[in-house]
Each structure stands twice: as C-alpha cells, then as structure tokens.
Amino acid sequence: MNEIVFIMGKSASGKDRIYRELSEDKALGLNKITMYTTRPLRSGEAEGREYHFVDDDTAKRLENENKIIEIRCYDTVFGVWKYFTADDGQIDLASGKRYIVIGTLEAYDKFCEYYGNEHIMPIYIEVDDGVRLIRAVKREMEQENPHYEELCRRFLADAKDFSEENIRKSGITRRFANNGEFDDCVDEIRQALKELVYE
Ligand SMILES: Nc1ncnc2c1ncn2[C@@H]1O[C@H](COP(=O)(O)OP(=O)(O)OP(=O)(O)O)[C@@H](O)[C@H]1O
C-alpha cells in the first residue's frame, strides 16, 4: 500500500507546482502534512498554516521521544534553524487516508526508514538541466530582490544531493519528466497514482 505520495526533485523541477496541483485535486483526496520549524514566524504567516512554529526545546523533546521523522538544520546568521517532520498523529497509516509530502531525497530515505518503503510512493520529477536553469532564472527575475548567487549554489548542490548514485541508492527507478507541458507531466503522475496508490 502506497499511503504516502512523496514528491521530490531538484530545484526548479516544478515540484511545488505539481504538489499544489495534486493536493488541490479533490478526487485524489491527498492530505497535506504540516512540517515544523524553529525559525520565527514571518509577517503574513500563521501558526499551523505554513509550518508549526516551535521553540528549540520542543524540537529537542520531540527528538528525545524519537518522534522526528526527518530534520534539516541550517546555520543562519540568526543561529541554527531546524525544519522537520514529526510523527504527531497527522499520518495514520491505519486510517485508510492518503497523504502527500514534498521533500529532499534524504527526507525520502528517512520516511522509508520510519514508515517502511512499501508505504511510500516516490514521485521523482526530472527536467533537463538547461531547461531547469532557464526556468529557475525566469522565476528569480520575477522576485523583487533576485538572489542569483543562491540560485547557482542550489543548482550545484543539487547535482551532488541528487547524484545518480544517490538516486539509485534510494531505490528510485521511475522518473517523471517535466520538460514539456506541465499538464502532460501531471497527467502522467495522476495515471501512476491511479495504478499504484489507488489499486
Ligand atoms: N512544465 C513546465 N513548463 C514551464 N514552466 C514550468 C513547468 N513546470 C514548472 N514550471 C515553472 O518552473 C518554475 C519552477 O517550478 P517550481 O517552483 O514548482 O519548482 P520547485 O521544484 O518547487 O523549485 P524549488 O525547489 O527551487 O522551490 C516555476 O516558475 C514554475 O511555474
């Protein structure tokens, strides 16, 4: 049973857009998971909507209780900010519900360790590097303050994080290409979900 649909891919591969499209499709009935962060709430954000905003002690307590499924720690100028997914009851494999998660390859491995890979359906989105870089630059140009250095850093970091060896080690065998029309890619994923998640 593939109760958890796990979307992943390099930066600007289109995963946010695909995640939104699939999670808004009522017919699929995929439930979103709210992650946690120790970074402060920004204006316009609301507790429980973008994230559950918690302090470091809460993160440590959940860690001690072995309730953290995957965690990423970033050394920022404001100190260490943690982003994590916790086993807080949002995912209940016995409930018959389906879930949709977006994350890194490392997070996918952690989900497999925690829940067992038979419960997770990996959706790996792939876009040719040249096309992906152009889309990333275009998206950045639309920002008020484009950060091209960060874009380049992520592009290079992704080449390592999503190396062919890492993809193979994670047991990812199927890739969903998003080089052409967005709807074609989403249709292919919908078809795969019908076969593998709603079998
Ligand atoms: N098939 C497509 N054709 C054209 N543009 C696309 C297509 N798919 C996605 N895009 C665009 O590419 C850009 C990157 O998509 P998106 O933000 O969803 O990527 P992402 O993988 O979530 O990136 P990141 O990890 O950097 O946040 C967006 O501007 C999106 O609208």
The ligand as an ORCA input file, in Angstrom:
! r2SCAN-3c Opt
* xyz 0 1
  N       6.211     22.205    -17.465
  C       6.555     23.468    -17.183
  N       6.706     24.370    -18.195
  C       7.085     25.641    -17.920
  N       7.343     26.127    -16.701
  C       7.232     25.265    -15.673
  C       6.833     23.904    -15.847
  N       6.807     23.308    -14.652
  C       7.163     24.247    -13.753
  N       7.410     25.423    -14.355
  C       7.869     26.689    -13.732
  O       9.212     26.471    -13.301
  C       9.452     27.204    -12.106
  C       9.913     26.238    -11.044
  O       8.795     25.483    -10.593
  P       8.568     25.221     -9.027
  O       8.731     26.483     -8.270
  O       7.325     24.452     -8.878
  O       9.853     24.282     -8.792
  P      10.425     23.588     -7.472
  O      10.945     22.261     -7.900
  O       9.404     23.608     -6.397
  O      11.632     24.539     -7.113
  P      12.345     24.869     -5.710
  O      12.774     23.576     -5.094
  O      13.520     25.690     -6.130
  O      11.359     25.637     -4.885
  C       8.161     27.921    -11.757
  O       8.219     29.235    -12.244
  C       7.113     27.084    -12.479
  O       5.960     27.833    -12.776
*
